[in-house]
Amino acid sequence: MSDIRPDIEIRNLYKIFGADPGAHIEAVKAGLSKTDLNRKHGHVLGLQDINLTLPGGQISVIMGLSGSGKSTLIRHINGLIAPTAGEILYDGEDVCRMSEAELRRFRRKRTAMVFQKFALLPHRTVLENTLYGLDIQRVPRAEAEPIARRWIDRVGLKGFESHYPAQLSGGMQQRVGLARALANDADILLMDEAFSALDPLIRVDMQKVLLELQEELRKTVVFITHDLDEALRLGDKIAILRDGALEQVGTGQEIVLNPANDYVAAFVREVNRSRVIHAGTVARVPEPGESLPEASYPARLVLEKVARRMTRDGHRAARVVDRNGDTQGVIDLSAILEAMVNPATADSETA
Amino acid sequence: MASSCWGLPELICRFPEVDATAMRHARRAIDTGFRDLVREFSDVIDAATAPLQVFLNMLENTFVNTPWIIVFAVLLGVVWAGARSVRVVAGAALALLVIGWVGLWEDTMITLAMVTVSTLLAVALGLPVGIFTARSDRVQAVVNPTLDVMQTLPSFVYLIPVVVIFGIGKVPGLIAVVIYAIPPMIRLTNLGIRLVDREVIEAADAFGSSDRQKLWGVQLPLALPTIMAGVNQTIMMALAMVVIASMVGVGGLGKNVLQAINNQFFTVGFLNGFALVAIAIIFDRTSQAFGKRLQKHREAGHE
């Protein structure tokens, strides 16, 4: 699975909902606001001028509150919703220009989707649900069943093959949803608030399952969520969406350390920064001639883990090293502590 | 007469009616025109209804001429296959034995054949119409008012054109029964498909299902409980209509009821009526239990 997967390129994407979207697209492009469009013309602006590259083989998280257009956006990628203007390029093809038949082929071969409310087929067993995508592709059962059984096994549902969805808990149902999507062996995995309906503990569990699988599969995952913690835990790249427009795009650390505006800042305020910021970010360049500490930790390690290891090992300071073991800088406990405390909230809370 | 007009002008006071002569002419023109049209195409109509006649006769003869014990066993077998319930089978056995004992076996068999054929026909026609109705709002805008008319138009009224077109006999009766019994089949098929969870439909789309794969793999199976309710209703309505259809020459229990009305035979009327009720209950329990059994995946477990 080491072949490089293409990026998904979203270019100048607009979506207007209403009776005659085409009539208003030029006005919106010229700057007609969402409120005015709704009040004067009775149309709803779903997405405006989305430009986003979703890197192949990585997890991209699109984050936003309800009504931000994130579910609309993900449905454009497999053509469940057609845009009013713009294009989505994948592997040299524009998804938005595909015919019905091409789109069906694209959905069968290249994408798979996991849904918030699982959307399993209630009249099919776990095995049959997992087989669904392959059935649609008319893969013979003899060939498809071992594949399905393998994925059921991988998501931890061995022994439940002949259960019906109604007999399973929410977390187990979503494992079926995941197995169904993975059995398709598509490049792109679209996950629409896939874990949002699950209990917190099970959600974390499923996040781990996804990360483990991704470690090996390296699919192009597009993950939708309204939960910033989830976004930071999963996303190699995070895009924040608000009222149909992108507010900020970057890595988790970039967004937490440099929120682009007040909206994003308000979002990241409550985040556990020690789980996001890397040791390399906090490390300072040593003074010339300074004696370097003995201990060393990888630069990619998040502060929480560095702090835990340093206290465990009894170090007050340590070197931060890159993959080759070369020293990038030095870090000490007080610098870690300072970075972990959010400057904005720390000052405003007087207690 | 003018005194009851409260001093209003004639036009507002008395309803302006079409001239009686004009009405008479129009009526005569439509009636004769219709009759002539039917006469013109009588060969075509006969040819078209011949297979129905053959099928109906065949089934009726089978039901009537086979020794009762065999029919009895087969019927109970069908009930068992559908309901899988000893109670329903026992109830059906008891009802059929009583029916035979009071001398209504043959008439019941005729009615049974009639109801079977009309239900099969209503399902065979209603299901595709229901599917089309579910797929297009425009079709639904035409079909729904049509069904409203079919359901509210007194059945005696549409017996008239049926008789004009097809004459008197079993087949016209069959057609009248089908017209009467088909609306719930169409309505509930339409409703069942439209009520299928949108998320599941979206999932089917997201995996690249074709329309046909979606229909057979997702929509129809998930609409099945509602569709089965439609079948059940269709059977019940067919049983109700069989009595009225006896006015155009359908035999069986309905004919007995009609004679009982004409001659004020209280006991005969009720006996035949109860025989119909017994059949209805057997059909109802069997088809409902069958529908429920198809939904085994909905039972048990969480939620």
Interface residues (C-beta under 8 A of the other chain):
Chain A: N78 L80 L103 R104 R105 F106 R107 R108 K109 T111 A112 M113 F115 K117 A119 L120 L121 P122 H123 R124 T125 Y132 G133 D135 I136 Q137 H163 Y164 P165 A166 Q167 L168 S169 G170 N184 L190
Chain B: D197 E199 V200 E202 A203 A204 D205 A206 F207 G208 S209 S210 Q213 G217 V218 P221 L222 K296 H297 R298 E299 A300 G301 H302 E303
